[in-house]
Amino acid sequence: MTDKTGRLFEGADWDFHTLQRIHDACEDVAKKELGLDVYPNQIEVITAEQMLDAYSSVGMPLFYKHWSFGKHFAFHEASYRKGLMGLAYEIVINSSPCISYLMEENTATMQTLVIAHAAFGHNHFFKNNYLFKQWTDADGILDYLDFAKNYVSQCEARYGRVEVERTLDAAHALMSHGIDRYPGKKNIDLRAEEKRAGRRRQHEEEVFNDLWRTVPTGPSKSRSVLSIERRRKLLGLPQENLLYFLEKSAPRLAPWQRELLRIVRHIAQYFYPQSQTKVMNEGTATYVHYRIMSTLHKQGRITDGNFLEFLQSHTNVVFQPEFDDPRFSGFNPYALGFAMMQDIERIATNPEAEDREWFPDIAGKGDATGVLRDVWANYRDESFIGQFLSPRLMRHLRMFHLHDDPEERAGIRVDAIHDERGFRRVRRELARQHDVGFIDANIEVVDVDLAGDRRLILHHHVIKGSQLNETDAKRVLQHLADLWTYDVSLIEVDANDKVLREYVVSPRPIPAAA
């Protein structure tokens, strides 16, 4: 319960009873004023060292061991101790219950802010956005991470830490190309996947790949060579999910290695929606915490001093450097997302003539929170920006578009200014910068030379001349070749299927067991 003044707390100190009061007050505003629909909340208070540990394992509460996590921990800890970096106030997990980690060093005001931001803003977005509904299993992720951690430990005990790390190193290198970008026929069920993993281990000795039985084994020509169409059909080609292809078709992987690839693949898929909703997710959480904190202040449940402390932090979060500021590195997703959420609220409640022309479906609708809940549920960054970035906000943020083509000698030119054509061009180009189909390399397995040297053939479809970095490409292909155990060829082709460059990498010899 609150004190006699109705305030949630006094001063900077807090205890767990205070956190409960804060949570309940935020929940009351979130549900009654904003109409949010959230998973049950689980609040965990952690130390700075535990926050650094969470950084090293991509923020997950349970994770298998890997040497790279220790390297990341050492780097972040050294930077933190030297004062070269700060720590997040919180980390939030897309799970049910939704787990929010709060720093114990936070003041009571900051704990209120992060509970509003994470436990209600992010939580609502996780539960309701269509991408998270398609690609994540909030109910099963914690159980699956526990299974993955135990399975990796068992593999290390049975096959050796070096062998397990070698497989995980390769899988991690291919992680960004180990996802499905289009929804399948059924939703992901990680608890069922864990049970299937148990059945696979029971029958792993009976695994038999009919595809490789058809491959000629010597100079004899008695076996019929598969037709190209039949071969590609059996292999499921073309295939963009490299980890899935290796898991199913790599000829020499042991069953436990295939299971490790499957674990890394499922975890990569879990994070896939987050890469497409950075602006929306952070914008939603920032808008929600601003509304909740403002309401608590109006209700007298936090003091003017508390609110000023909040505003200082909030202002830092949504700070957007100008284009000519040395600190500028693109648009701050917090700033852009929050500004667009506020602008949508303005358009729904107090539109101008320009807004009615650009946004006839929402202009003057009146129900701003209803409009925002619909937006949060049905868009990702690319479509959100492409649909709702307004001319007024573009003017306010002083947006313009620069054209810079190294093949043109004219140099850099301003390609879009503040007229109707320019607004549409700026909005389209900014939306494209958040489209994973445009910014991520489009690489597919297209064929395997089964009758010859069993070389794996991949194509990279180059968009607007953006070829791969040669050094990085060779390093990643080396991991792919090590898992495939035969040569790998990556061919870069343009929109007309013209070959631009080809990489060929051979697998490294497997070290003899100690």
ZIRA-V509097 format. One record per pair of residues at least 12 apart in sequence whose C-alpha atoms are under 6 Angstrom apart, sorted by the first residue. I is the first residue (numbers start at 1). J is the second residue. Records with the same first field share a line. If there is no record, write none. Layout:
# ZIRA-V509097
I: J / J
This chain:
# ZIRA-V509097
6: 301
7: 301 / 302
8: 301
12: 107 / 108
13: 108
14: 108
26: 116
34: 369
37: 124
38: 123 / 124
39: 96 / 97 / 98
40: 97
41: 97 / 98
42: 98 / 99
43: 99 / 100
44: 101
45: 101 / 102 / 103 / 104
46: 103 / 104
47: 103 / 104
53: 73
56: 69 / 72 / 73
57: 69
62: 145
63: 149
64: 149
89: 103
90: 102
92: 118
95: 138
96: 138 / 139
109: 306
116: 289
117: 285 / 289
121: 284 / 285 / 288
122: 285
128: 377
129: 376 / 377
130: 377 / 378
131: 273
132: 273
136: 270
140: 190 / 191
144: 190
170: 479
171: 261
173: 476
177: 241 / 242
178: 241 / 242 / 243 / 265
179: 241 / 269
180: 241
237: 446
238: 445 / 446
239: 444 / 445
240: 444
250: 484
276: 381
277: 380 / 381
279: 333 / 337 / 381
280: 337 / 381
282: 334
283: 334 / 337 / 338
287: 338
318: 334 / 335
345: 368
347: 363
348: 362 / 363 / 364 / 365 / 366 / 368
349: 364 / 366
351: 363 / 364
382: 431 / 434 / 435
385: 431
386: 427 / 428 / 431
400: 416 / 417
401: 414 / 415 / 416 / 426
402: 414 / 415
403: 415
442: 460 / 461
443: 459 / 460
444: 458 / 459
445: 457 / 458
446: 458
455: 486 / 487 / 488
456: 488
457: 489
458: 490
459: 490 / 491 / 492
460: 492
461: 493 / 494
462: 493 / 494
481: 507
482: 507
485: 507
486: 507
487: 505 / 506
488: 504 / 505
489: 503 / 504
490: 502 / 503
